[in-house]
Amino acid sequence: MIYNYNRLWKLLIDKGMTKTQMRKAAGISTNILAKMGKGEPVAMDSLAKIATTLNCGLDDIVEMQKGSE
């Protein structure tokens, strides 16, 4: 499975928010943010915290595609 967080990065740009600001507001760790930057999977509760913070759905922040890494 391939995880793509480009939708999240675009949403942050549109909202004028930095990754660090989003991380602090959502209450996620720097390790989670680093995993997302590498396109690695993260826990559903972390994605839910981000979606709640940004007032959006999970499909607005992550795209999953079948395939090998």
All heavy atoms as TSV, in Angstrom:
chain	resi	resn	atom	element	x	y	z
A	1	MET	N	N	0.850	-1.183	0.000
A	1	MET	CA	C	0.000	0.000	0.000
A	1	MET	C	C	0.892	1.241	0.000
A	1	MET	O	O	1.859	1.319	0.746
A	1	MET	CB	C	-0.884	-0.033	1.250
A	1	MET	CG	C	-2.014	0.959	1.237
A	1	MET	SD	S	-3.309	0.653	0.046
A	1	MET	CE	C	-4.256	-0.612	0.828
A	2	ILE	N	N	0.537	2.185	-0.838
A	2	ILE	CA	C	1.271	3.451	-0.928
A	2	ILE	C	C	0.412	4.555	-0.304
A	2	ILE	O	O	-0.770	4.676	-0.626
A	2	ILE	CB	C	1.589	3.796	-2.396
A	2	ILE	CG1	C	2.483	2.710	-3.002
A	2	ILE	CG2	C	2.267	5.158	-2.494
A	2	ILE	CD1	C	2.668	2.848	-4.504
A	3	TYR	N	N	1.021	5.309	0.597
A	3	TYR	CA	C	0.314	6.391	1.286
A	3	TYR	C	C	0.829	7.727	0.770
A	3	TYR	O	O	2.028	7.963	0.732
A	3	TYR	CB	C	0.538	6.308	2.799
A	3	TYR	CG	C	-0.010	5.025	3.374
A	3	TYR	CD1	C	0.750	3.865	3.395
A	3	TYR	CD2	C	-1.305	4.974	3.875
A	3	TYR	CE1	C	0.236	2.687	3.904
A	3	TYR	CE2	C	-1.824	3.789	4.386
A	3	TYR	CZ	C	-1.040	2.656	4.394
A	3	TYR	OH	O	-1.555	1.492	4.894
A	4	ASN	N	N	-0.106	8.581	0.367
A	4	ASN	CA	C	0.249	9.871	-0.204
A	4	ASN	C	C	-0.458	10.964	0.601
A	4	ASN	O	O	-1.685	10.983	0.695
A	4	ASN	CB	C	-0.196	9.899	-1.672
A	4	ASN	CG	C	0.199	11.156	-2.377
A	4	ASN	OD1	O	0.289	12.225	-1.781
A	4	ASN	ND2	N	0.426	11.041	-3.670
A	5	TYR	N	N	0.350	11.856	1.187
A	5	TYR	CA	C	-0.190	12.920	2.035
A	5	TYR	C	C	-0.168	14.284	1.334
A	5	TYR	O	O	-0.299	15.312	1.993
A	5	TYR	CB	C	0.587	12.991	3.352
A	5	TYR	CG	C	0.507	11.702	4.142
A	5	TYR	CD1	C	1.519	10.757	4.071
A	5	TYR	CD2	C	-0.599	11.427	4.935
A	5	TYR	CE1	C	1.441	9.564	4.786
A	5	TYR	CE2	C	-0.690	10.244	5.648
A	5	TYR	CZ	C	0.334	9.313	5.561
A	5	TYR	OH	O	0.243	8.135	6.274
A	6	ASN	N	N	-0.021	14.294	0.019
A	6	ASN	CA	C	0.038	15.567	-0.718
A	6	ASN	C	C	-1.218	16.406	-0.525
A	6	ASN	O	O	-1.148	17.634	-0.533
A	6	ASN	CB	C	0.277	15.321	-2.209
A	6	ASN	CG	C	1.699	14.871	-2.484
A	6	ASN	OD1	O	2.591	15.071	-1.663
A	6	ASN	ND2	N	1.909	14.244	-3.634
A	7	ARG	N	N	-2.346	15.748	-0.340
A	7	ARG	CA	C	-3.590	16.493	-0.108
A	7	ARG	C	C	-3.494	17.299	1.186
A	7	ARG	O	O	-3.981	18.421	1.266
A	7	ARG	CB	C	-4.776	15.534	-0.031
A	7	ARG	CG	C	-5.099	14.867	-1.347
A	7	ARG	CD	C	-6.241	13.897	-1.201
A	7	ARG	NE	N	-6.548	13.242	-2.469
A	7	ARG	CZ	C	-7.507	12.360	-2.632
A	7	ARG	NH1	N	-8.277	12.029	-1.602
A	7	ARG	NH2	N	-7.724	11.808	-3.801
A	8	LEU	N	N	-2.871	16.712	2.199
A	8	LEU	CA	C	-2.691	17.418	3.474
A	8	LEU	C	C	-1.778	18.615	3.298
A	8	LEU	O	O	-2.076	19.708	3.772
A	8	LEU	CB	C	-2.123	16.475	4.533
A	8	LEU	CG	C	-1.702	17.121	5.853
A	8	LEU	CD1	C	-2.880	17.827	6.520
A	8	LEU	CD2	C	-1.083	16.096	6.782
A	9	TRP	N	N	-0.655	18.416	2.611
A	9	TRP	CA	C	0.305	19.523	2.434
A	9	TRP	C	C	-0.351	20.663	1.663
A	9	TRP	O	O	-0.149	21.819	1.986
A	9	TRP	CB	C	1.571	19.040	1.719
A	9	TRP	CG	C	2.191	17.783	2.262
A	9	TRP	CD1	C	2.747	16.767	1.521
A	9	TRP	CD2	C	2.355	17.382	3.636
A	9	TRP	NE1	N	3.218	15.779	2.356
A	9	TRP	CE2	C	2.998	16.123	3.646
A	9	TRP	CE3	C	2.008	17.954	4.860
A	9	TRP	CZ2	C	3.307	15.442	4.829
A	9	TRP	CZ3	C	2.308	17.264	6.034
A	9	TRP	CH2	C	2.952	16.040	6.019
A	10	LYS	N	N	-1.160	20.338	0.654
A	10	LYS	CA	C	-1.862	21.373	-0.117
A	10	LYS	C	C	-2.881	22.089	0.762
A	10	LYS	O	O	-2.999	23.312	0.712
A	10	LYS	CB	C	-2.558	20.732	-1.320
A	10	LYS	CG	C	-3.526	21.629	-2.062
A	10	LYS	CD	C	-2.945	22.158	-3.329
A	10	LYS	CE	C	-3.917	22.888	-4.210
A	10	LYS	NZ	N	-4.572	24.044	-3.640
A	11	LEU	N	N	-3.592	21.334	1.593
A	11	LEU	CA	C	-4.592	21.921	2.489
A	11	LEU	C	C	-3.931	22.889	3.469
A	11	LEU	O	O	-4.463	23.969	3.742
A	11	LEU	CB	C	-5.328	20.813	3.239
A	11	LEU	CG	C	-6.490	21.222	4.133
A	11	LEU	CD1	C	-7.584	21.925	3.326
A	11	LEU	CD2	C	-7.057	20.011	4.848
A	12	LEU	N	N	-2.760	22.522	3.979
A	12	LEU	CA	C	-2.039	23.406	4.896
A	12	LEU	C	C	-1.648	24.706	4.199
A	12	LEU	O	O	-1.766	25.783	4.783
A	12	LEU	CB	C	-0.793	22.708	5.459
A	12	LEU	CG	C	-1.047	21.553	6.427
A	12	LEU	CD1	C	0.272	20.928	6.854
A	12	LEU	CD2	C	-1.841	22.004	7.633
A	13	ILE	N	N	-1.194	24.608	2.963
A	13	ILE	CA	C	-0.842	25.805	2.189
A	13	ILE	C	C	-2.072	26.688	2.009
A	13	ILE	O	O	-2.019	27.900	2.224
A	13	ILE	CB	C	-0.234	25.415	0.822
A	13	ILE	CG1	C	1.146	24.787	1.028
A	13	ILE	CG2	C	-0.143	26.636	-0.097
A	13	ILE	CD1	C	1.710	24.120	-0.214
A	14	ASP	N	N	-3.194	26.064	1.638
A	14	ASP	CA	C	-4.429	26.818	1.426
A	14	ASP	C	C	-4.896	27.524	2.704
A	14	ASP	O	O	-5.462	28.610	2.646
A	14	ASP	CB	C	-5.545	25.898	0.926
A	14	ASP	CG	C	-5.294	25.389	-0.485
A	14	ASP	OD1	O	-4.407	25.952	-1.180
A	14	ASP	OD2	O	-5.965	24.426	-0.893
A	15	LYS	N	N	-4.645	26.903	3.855
A	15	LYS	CA	C	-5.056	27.486	5.136
A	15	LYS	C	C	-3.990	28.406	5.726
A	15	LYS	O	O	-4.210	29.015	6.769
A	15	LYS	CB	C	-5.386	26.373	6.138
A	15	LYS	CG	C	-6.647	25.604	5.802
A	15	LYS	CD	C	-6.958	24.579	6.877
A	15	LYS	CE	C	-8.266	23.873	6.602
A	15	LYS	NZ	N	-9.421	24.619	7.047
A	16	GLY	N	N	-2.835	28.504	5.063
A	16	GLY	CA	C	-1.759	29.353	5.561
A	16	GLY	C	C	-1.175	28.845	6.868
A	16	GLY	O	O	-0.780	29.633	7.727
A	17	MET	N	N	-1.106	27.534	7.005
A	17	MET	CA	C	-0.640	26.909	8.238
A	17	MET	C	C	0.619	26.094	7.962
A	17	MET	O	O	0.708	25.433	6.925
A	17	MET	CB	C	-1.757	25.993	8.775
A	17	MET	CG	C	-1.468	25.303	10.077
A	17	MET	SD	S	-2.841	24.221	10.575
A	17	MET	CE	C	-3.671	25.292	11.731
A	18	THR	N	N	1.576	26.161	8.865
A	18	THR	CA	C	2.794	25.367	8.699
A	18	THR	C	C	2.561	23.961	9.247
A	18	THR	O	O	1.627	23.724	10.019
A	18	THR	CB	C	3.993	25.989	9.432
A	18	THR	OG1	O	3.754	25.922	10.848
A	18	THR	CG2	C	4.229	27.429	9.000
A	19	LYS	N	N	3.445	23.045	8.878
A	19	LYS	CA	C	3.353	21.679	9.395
A	19	LYS	C	C	3.513	21.677	10.916
A	19	LYS	O	O	2.827	20.930	11.611
A	19	LYS	CB	C	4.427	20.794	8.752
A	19	LYS	CG	C	4.198	20.548	7.281
A	19	LYS	CD	C	5.315	19.710	6.690
A	19	LYS	CE	C	5.133	19.518	5.202
A	19	LYS	NZ	N	6.217	18.732	4.603
A	20	THR	N	N	4.391	22.515	11.416
A	20	THR	CA	C	4.611	22.590	12.862
A	20	THR	C	C	3.380	23.116	13.580
A	20	THR	O	O	2.991	22.589	14.634
A	20	THR	CB	C	5.833	23.478	13.178
A	20	THR	OG1	O	6.983	22.935	12.525
A	20	THR	CG2	C	6.086	23.554	14.662
A	21	GLN	N	N	2.737	24.132	13.026
A	21	GLN	CA	C	1.517	24.664	13.624
A	21	GLN	C	C	0.428	23.589	13.657
A	21	GLN	O	O	-0.277	23.436	14.651
A	21	GLN	CB	C	1.021	25.880	12.846
A	21	GLN	CG	C	1.878	27.110	13.015
A	21	GLN	CD	C	1.497	28.227	12.042
A	21	GLN	OE1	O	1.024	27.972	10.938
A	21	GLN	NE2	N	1.718	29.468	12.463
A	22	MET	N	N	0.299	22.856	12.561
A	22	MET	CA	C	-0.701	21.792	12.484
A	22	MET	C	C	-0.371	20.696	13.492
A	22	MET	O	O	-1.252	20.201	14.190
A	22	MET	CB	C	-0.744	21.217	11.061
A	22	MET	CG	C	-1.748	20.099	10.851
A	22	MET	SD	S	-1.181	18.416	11.236
A	22	MET	CE	C	0.185	18.218	10.121
A	23	ARG	N	N	0.892	20.322	13.595
A	23	ARG	CA	C	1.321	19.271	14.519
A	23	ARG	C	C	0.959	19.624	15.952
A	23	ARG	O	O	0.390	18.813	16.676
A	23	ARG	CB	C	2.826	19.037	14.403
A	23	ARG	CG	C	3.349	17.955	15.334
A	23	ARG	CD	C	4.850	17.860	15.311
A	23	ARG	NE	N	5.517	19.039	15.840
A	23	ARG	CZ	C	5.633	19.332	17.139
A	23	ARG	NH1	N	5.110	18.548	18.056
A	23	ARG	NH2	N	6.263	20.412	17.529
A	24	LYS	N	N	1.265	20.859	16.345
A	24	LYS	CA	C	0.972	21.298	17.713
A	24	LYS	C	C	-0.528	21.382	17.965
A	24	LYS	O	O	-1.017	20.964	19.009
A	24	LYS	CB	C	1.637	22.642	17.987
A	24	LYS	CG	C	3.153	22.543	18.074
A	24	LYS	CD	C	3.788	23.897	18.314
A	24	LYS	CE	C	5.301	23.789	18.398
A	24	LYS	NZ	N	5.941	25.105	18.557
A	25	ALA	N	N	-1.275	21.912	17.002
A	25	ALA	CA	C	-2.725	22.051	17.164
A	25	ALA	C	C	-3.410	20.684	17.254
A	25	ALA	O	O	-4.362	20.508	18.014
A	25	ALA	CB	C	-3.307	22.859	16.008
A	26	ALA	N	N	-2.913	19.717	16.486
A	26	ALA	CA	C	-3.513	18.382	16.471
A	26	ALA	C	C	-3.020	17.515	17.624
A	26	ALA	O	O	-3.626	16.493	17.937
A	26	ALA	CB	C	-3.233	17.695	15.143
A	27	GLY	N	N	-1.903	17.906	18.220
A	27	GLY	CA	C	-1.361	17.125	19.333
A	27	GLY	C	C	-0.691	15.842	18.891
A	27	GLY	O	O	-0.770	14.824	19.580
A	28	ILE	N	N	-0.045	15.883	17.723
A	28	ILE	CA	C	0.690	14.697	17.252
A	28	ILE	C	C	2.190	14.931	17.426
A	28	ILE	O	O	2.640	16.063	17.534
A	28	ILE	CB	C	0.358	14.352	15.783
A	28	ILE	CG1	C	0.737	15.491	14.846
A	28	ILE	CG2	C	-1.126	13.992	15.633
A	28	ILE	CD1	C	0.657	15.150	13.379
A	29	SER	N	N	2.941	13.856	17.423
A	29	SER	CA	C	4.379	13.949	17.662
A	29	SER	C	C	5.140	14.293	16.387
A	29	SER	O	O	4.619	14.158	15.270
A	29	SER	CB	C	4.909	12.622	18.215
A	29	SER	OG	O	4.878	11.627	17.207
A	30	THR	N	N	6.374	14.705	16.578
A	30	THR	CA	C	7.236	14.983	15.423
A	30	THR	C	C	7.511	13.701	14.652
A	30	THR	O	O	7.696	13.754	13.438
A	30	THR	CB	C	8.567	15.628	15.865
A	30	THR	OG1	O	9.175	14.802	16.851
A	30	THR	CG2	C	8.348	17.013	16.433
A	31	ASN	N	N	7.521	12.563	15.337
A	31	ASN	CA	C	7.745	11.283	14.653
A	31	ASN	C	C	6.622	10.974	13.679
A	31	ASN	O	O	6.875	10.449	12.585
A	31	ASN	CB	C	7.881	10.137	15.670
A	31	ASN	CG	C	9.149	10.222	16.471
A	31	ASN	OD1	O	10.111	10.879	16.080
A	31	ASN	ND2	N	9.179	9.554	17.606
A	32	ILE	N	N	5.398	11.274	14.061
A	32	ILE	CA	C	4.249	11.060	13.169
A	32	ILE	C	C	4.389	11.940	11.936
A	32	ILE	O	O	4.198	11.486	10.808
A	32	ILE	CB	C	2.915	11.364	13.894
A	32	ILE	CG1	C	2.695	10.408	15.061
A	32	ILE	CG2	C	1.739	11.331	12.930
A	32	ILE	CD1	C	2.524	8.965	14.679
A	33	LEU	N	N	4.748	13.196	12.143
A	33	LEU	CA	C	4.918	14.122	11.028
A	33	LEU	C	C	6.048	13.656	10.110
A	33	LEU	O	O	5.930	13.732	8.887
A	33	LEU	CB	C	5.191	15.530	11.556
A	33	LEU	CG	C	5.098	16.661	10.551
A	33	LEU	CD1	C	3.728	16.720	9.891
A	33	LEU	CD2	C	5.409	17.988	11.219
A	34	ALA	N	N	7.121	13.136	10.688
A	34	ALA	CA	C	8.244	12.626	9.898
A	34	ALA	C	C	7.818	11.422	9.063
A	34	ALA	O	O	8.188	11.313	7.885
A	34	ALA	CB	C	9.409	12.257	10.807
A	35	LYS	N	N	7.028	10.520	9.643
A	35	LYS	CA	C	6.533	9.361	8.898
A	35	LYS	C	C	5.679	9.805	7.715
A	35	LYS	O	O	5.774	9.254	6.618
A	35	LYS	CB	C	5.693	8.453	9.810
A	35	LYS	CG	C	6.482	7.575	10.718
A	35	LYS	CD	C	5.523	6.693	11.518
A	35	LYS	CE	C	6.180	5.391	11.857
A	35	LYS	NZ	N	5.237	4.434	12.428
A	36	MET	N	N	4.853	10.818	7.964
A	36	MET	CA	C	3.992	11.320	6.892
A	36	MET	C	C	4.833	11.939	5.784
A	36	MET	O	O	4.527	11.785	4.603
A	36	MET	CB	C	3.000	12.330	7.453
A	36	MET	CG	C	2.015	11.707	8.422
A	36	MET	SD	S	0.952	12.899	9.206
A	36	MET	CE	C	-0.260	13.123	7.920
A	37	GLY	N	N	5.900	12.622	6.160
A	37	GLY	CA	C	6.787	13.222	5.172
A	37	GLY	C	C	7.463	12.184	4.292
A	37	GLY	O	O	7.821	12.464	3.145
A	38	LYS	N	N	7.622	10.973	4.814
A	38	LYS	CA	C	8.250	9.876	4.069
A	38	LYS	C	C	7.226	9.004	3.358
A	38	LYS	O	O	7.591	8.016	2.718
A	38	LYS	CB	C	9.063	8.996	5.021
A	38	LYS	CG	C	10.227	9.701	5.672
A	38	LYS	CD	C	10.906	8.776	6.666
A	38	LYS	CE	C	11.983	9.507	7.442
A	38	LYS	NZ	N	12.542	8.640	8.510
A	39	GLY	N	N	5.942	9.340	3.511
A	39	GLY	CA	C	4.892	8.557	2.867
A	39	GLY	C	C	4.634	7.223	3.551
A	39	GLY	O	O	4.161	6.283	2.919
A	40	GLU	N	N	4.931	7.142	4.850
A	40	GLU	CA	C	4.717	5.916	5.600
A	40	GLU	C	C	3.341	5.945	6.263
A	40	GLU	O	O	2.787	7.014	6.507
A	40	GLU	CB	C	5.802	5.763	6.672
A	40	GLU	CG	C	7.197	5.610	6.087
A	40	GLU	CD	C	8.278	5.548	7.154
A	40	GLU	OE1	O	7.951	5.564	8.352
A	40	GLU	OE2	O	9.457	5.485	6.769
A	41	PRO	N	N	2.794	4.770	6.573
A	41	PRO	CA	C	1.483	4.740	7.236
A	41	PRO	C	C	1.574	5.254	8.667
A	41	PRO	O	O	2.597	5.075	9.328
A	41	PRO	CB	C	1.106	3.253	7.214
A	41	PRO	CG	C	2.399	2.527	7.089
A	41	PRO	CD	C	3.316	3.430	6.302
A	42	VAL	N	N	0.518	5.911	9.116
A	42	VAL	CA	C	0.426	6.373	10.506
A	42	VAL	C	C	-0.901	5.874	11.081
A	42	VAL	O	O	-1.813	5.508	10.345
A	42	VAL	CB	C	0.532	7.912	10.631
A	42	VAL	CG1	C	1.872	8.408	10.137
A	42	VAL	CG2	C	-0.576	8.613	9.883
A	43	ALA	N	N	-0.993	5.878	12.400
A	43	ALA	CA	C	-2.180	5.363	13.081
A	43	ALA	C	C	-3.421	6.189	12.739
A	43	ALA	O	O	-3.345	7.403	12.546
A	43	ALA	CB	C	-1.949	5.368	14.588
A	44	MET	N	N	-4.543	5.490	12.711
A	44	MET	CA	C	-5.812	6.136	12.383
A	44	MET	C	C	-6.154	7.242	13.377
A	44	MET	O	O	-6.693	8.281	12.982
A	44	MET	CB	C	-6.935	5.092	12.362
A	44	MET	CG	C	-8.273	5.653	11.966
A	44	MET	SD	S	-8.312	6.330	10.296
A	44	MET	CE	C	-8.264	4.846	9.334
A	45	ASP	N	N	-5.817	7.059	14.654
A	45	ASP	CA	C	-6.145	8.100	15.633
A	45	ASP	C	C	-5.366	9.383	15.356
A	45	ASP	O	O	-5.884	10.478	15.568
A	45	ASP	CB	C	-5.936	7.616	17.069
A	45	ASP	CG	C	-4.497	7.271	17.391
A	45	ASP	OD1	O	-3.761	6.836	16.496
A	45	ASP	OD2	O	-4.112	7.437	18.570
A	46	SER	N	N	-4.154	9.268	14.831
A	46	SER	CA	C	-3.379	10.462	14.470
A	46	SER	C	C	-4.015	11.178	13.288
A	46	SER	O	O	-4.122	12.406	13.281
A	46	SER	CB	C	-1.941	10.083	14.131
A	46	SER	OG	O	-1.289	9.531	15.253
A	47	LEU	N	N	-4.451	10.403	12.299
A	47	LEU	CA	C	-5.125	11.001	11.142
A	47	LEU	C	C	-6.433	11.664	11.571
A	47	LEU	O	O	-6.775	12.743	11.079
A	47	LEU	CB	C	-5.398	9.941	10.077
A	47	LEU	CG	C	-4.175	9.328	9.401
A	47	LEU	CD1	C	-4.598	8.220	8.449
A	47	LEU	CD2	C	-3.360	10.380	8.676
A	48	ALA	N	N	-7.138	11.039	12.498
A	48	ALA	CA	C	-8.396	11.605	12.991
A	48	ALA	C	C	-8.156	12.923	13.723
A	48	ALA	O	O	-8.936	13.872	13.580
A	48	ALA	CB	C	-9.102	10.608	13.899
A	49	LYS	N	N	-7.079	13.003	14.499
A	49	LYS	CA	C	-6.744	14.248	15.198
A	49	LYS	C	C	-6.480	15.370	14.198
A	49	LYS	O	O	-6.920	16.506	14.390
A	49	LYS	CB	C	-5.507	14.050	16.078
A	49	LYS	CG	C	-5.747	13.233	17.316
A	49	LYS	CD	C	-4.450	13.061	18.086
A	49	LYS	CE	C	-4.617	12.155	19.286
A	49	LYS	NZ	N	-3.336	11.980	19.998
A	50	ILE	N	N	-5.756	15.044	13.126
A	50	ILE	CA	C	-5.445	16.045	12.096
A	50	ILE	C	C	-6.720	16.487	11.395
A	50	ILE	O	O	-6.959	17.684	11.209
A	50	ILE	CB	C	-4.425	15.489	11.085
A	50	ILE	CG1	C	-3.081	15.245	11.772
A	50	ILE	CG2	C	-4.258	16.439	9.898
A	50	ILE	CD1	C	-2.100	14.440	10.951
A	51	ALA	N	N	-7.553	15.525	11.005
A	51	ALA	CA	C	-8.798	15.848	10.308
A	51	ALA	C	C	-9.711	16.713	11.178
A	51	ALA	O	O	-10.318	17.666	10.687
A	51	ALA	CB	C	-9.514	14.560	9.900
A	52	THR	N	N	-9.784	16.401	12.465
A	52	THR	CA	C	-10.602	17.183	13.387
A	52	THR	C	C	-10.058	18.602	13.513
A	52	THR	O	O	-10.819	19.579	13.473
A	52	THR	CB	C	-10.655	16.510	14.773
A	52	THR	OG1	O	-11.218	15.203	14.618
A	52	THR	CG2	C	-11.491	17.308	15.749
A	53	THR	N	N	-8.745	18.717	13.637
A	53	THR	CA	C	-8.108	20.024	13.766
A	53	THR	C	C	-8.352	20.892	12.538
A	53	THR	O	O	-8.615	22.090	12.652
A	53	THR	CB	C	-6.586	19.859	13.985
A	53	THR	OG1	O	-6.372	19.126	15.194
A	53	THR	CG2	C	-5.885	21.201	14.077
A	54	LEU	N	N	-8.275	20.283	11.356
A	54	LEU	CA	C	-8.432	21.031	10.104
A	54	LEU	C	C	-9.882	21.074	9.619
A	54	LEU	O	O	-10.164	21.650	8.568
A	54	LEU	CB	C	-7.534	20.420	9.021
A	54	LEU	CG	C	-6.036	20.455	9.316
A	54	LEU	CD1	C	-5.259	19.755	8.205
A	54	LEU	CD2	C	-5.545	21.877	9.499
A	55	ASN	N	N	-10.784	20.434	10.377
A	55	ASN	CA	C	-12.204	20.416	10.027
A	55	ASN	C	C	-12.416	19.861	8.620
A	55	ASN	O	O	-13.036	20.498	7.760
A	55	ASN	CB	C	-12.811	21.811	10.167
A	55	ASN	CG	C	-14.323	21.773	10.194
A	55	ASN	OD1	O	-14.913	20.785	10.605
A	55	ASN	ND2	N	-14.954	22.853	9.759
A	56	CYS	N	N	-11.860	18.667	8.387
A	56	CYS	CA	C	-11.985	18.037	7.077
A	56	CYS	C	C	-12.116	16.530	7.257
A	56	CYS	O	O	-12.059	16.023	8.381
A	56	CYS	CB	C	-10.769	18.374	6.207
A	56	CYS	SG	S	-9.217	17.701	6.820
A	57	GLY	N	N	-12.287	15.817	6.168
A	57	GLY	CA	C	-12.388	14.369	6.209
A	57	GLY	C	C	-11.046	13.702	5.983
A	57	GLY	O	O	-10.086	14.348	5.536
A	58	LEU	N	N	-10.969	12.414	6.290
A	58	LEU	CA	C	-9.723	11.671	6.098
A	58	LEU	C	C	-9.288	11.668	4.628
A	58	LEU	O	O	-8.101	11.725	4.337
A	58	LEU	CB	C	-9.870	10.231	6.599
A	58	LEU	CG	C	-10.032	10.067	8.104
A	58	LEU	CD1	C	-10.284	8.606	8.453
A	58	LEU	CD2	C	-8.812	10.576	8.844
A	59	ASP	N	N	-10.249	11.604	3.726
A	59	ASP	CA	C	-9.899	11.599	2.302
A	59	ASP	C	C	-9.357	12.947	1.832
A	59	ASP	O	O	-8.810	13.052	0.734
A	59	ASP	CB	C	-11.085	11.165	1.444
A	59	ASP	CG	C	-12.296	12.067	1.593
A	59	ASP	OD1	O	-12.405	12.734	2.638
A	59	ASP	OD2	O	-13.122	12.095	0.673
A	60	ASP	N	N	-9.485	13.967	2.664
A	60	ASP	CA	C	-8.904	15.281	2.335
A	60	ASP	C	C	-7.441	15.370	2.720
A	60	ASP	O	O	-6.763	16.335	2.340
A	60	ASP	CB	C	-9.673	16.401	3.056
A	60	ASP	CG	C	-11.103	16.536	2.557
A	60	ASP	OD1	O	-11.325	16.378	1.347
A	60	ASP	OD2	O	-11.985	16.808	3.384
A	61	ILE	N	N	-6.940	14.392	3.489
A	61	ILE	CA	C	-5.551	14.484	3.948
A	61	ILE	C	C	-4.669	13.320	3.514
A	61	ILE	O	O	-3.460	13.451	3.472
A	61	ILE	CB	C	-5.462	14.656	5.480
A	61	ILE	CG1	C	-6.108	13.491	6.217
A	61	ILE	CG2	C	-6.082	15.973	5.908
A	61	ILE	CD1	C	-5.956	13.565	7.726
A	62	VAL	N	N	-5.263	12.169	3.203
A	62	VAL	CA	C	-4.445	11.024	2.800
A	62	VAL	C	C	-5.096	10.300	1.640
A	62	VAL	O	O	-6.316	10.184	1.553
A	62	VAL	CB	C	-4.194	10.055	3.984
A	62	VAL	CG1	C	-5.477	9.447	4.481
A	62	VAL	CG2	C	-3.195	8.974	3.601
A	63	GLU	N	N	-4.243	9.815	0.741
A	63	GLU	CA	C	-4.689	9.009	-0.382
A	63	GLU	C	C	-3.925	7.703	-0.326
A	63	GLU	O	O	-2.702	7.700	-0.180
A	63	GLU	CB	C	-4.413	9.736	-1.699
A	63	GLU	CG	C	-4.872	8.996	-2.920
A	63	GLU	CD	C	-4.596	9.750	-4.214
A	63	GLU	OE1	O	-3.916	10.801	-4.159
A	63	GLU	OE2	O	-5.033	9.275	-5.256
A	64	MET	N	N	-4.637	6.583	-0.397
A	64	MET	CA	C	-4.002	5.268	-0.356
A	64	MET	C	C	-4.157	4.603	-1.705
A	64	MET	O	O	-5.229	4.631	-2.300
A	64	MET	CB	C	-4.633	4.408	0.735
A	64	MET	CG	C	-4.404	4.942	2.122
A	64	MET	SD	S	-5.205	3.976	3.397
A	64	MET	CE	C	-6.900	4.513	3.183
A	65	GLN	N	N	-3.051	4.037	-2.171
A	65	GLN	CA	C	-3.061	3.365	-3.472
A	65	GLN	C	C	-2.448	1.986	-3.326
A	65	GLN	O	O	-1.508	1.795	-2.566
A	65	GLN	CB	C	-2.241	4.168	-4.485
A	65	GLN	CG	C	-2.732	5.587	-4.687
A	65	GLN	CD	C	-1.744	6.429	-5.482
A	65	GLN	OE1	O	-0.564	6.099	-5.559
A	65	GLN	NE2	N	-2.227	7.507	-6.053
A	66	LYS	N	N	-3.005	1.041	-4.057
A	66	LYS	CA	C	-2.428	-0.304	-4.056
A	66	LYS	C	C	-1.098	-0.253	-4.788
A	66	LYS	O	O	-0.919	0.506	-5.730
A	66	LYS	CB	C	-3.355	-1.285	-4.752
A	66	LYS	CG	C	-4.593	-1.602	-3.978
A	66	LYS	CD	C	-5.421	-2.641	-4.674
A	66	LYS	CE	C	-6.686	-2.922	-3.888
A	66	LYS	NZ	N	-7.529	-3.915	-4.562
A	67	GLY	N	N	-0.183	-1.053	-4.336
A	67	GLY	CA	C	1.129	-1.096	-4.966
A	67	GLY	C	C	2.183	-1.444	-3.950
A	67	GLY	O	O	1.923	-1.517	-2.761
A	68	SER	N	N	3.386	-1.640	-4.428
A	68	SER	CA	C	4.493	-1.958	-3.532
A	68	SER	C	C	5.264	-0.684	-3.223
A	68	SER	O	O	5.202	0.288	-3.947
A	68	SER	CB	C	5.416	-2.985	-4.156
A	68	SER	OG	O	5.934	-2.491	-5.364
A	69	GLU	N	N	6.023	-0.726	-2.146
A	69	GLU	CA	C	6.771	0.459	-1.718
A	69	GLU	C	C	8.092	0.557	-2.415
A	69	GLU	O	O	8.677	-0.304	-2.911
A	69	GLU	CB	C	6.986	0.411	-0.208
A	69	GLU	CG	C	5.660	0.546	0.507
A	69	GLU	CD	C	5.838	0.560	2.021
A	69	GLU	OE1	O	6.629	-0.233	2.537
A	69	GLU	OE2	O	5.200	1.383	2.667
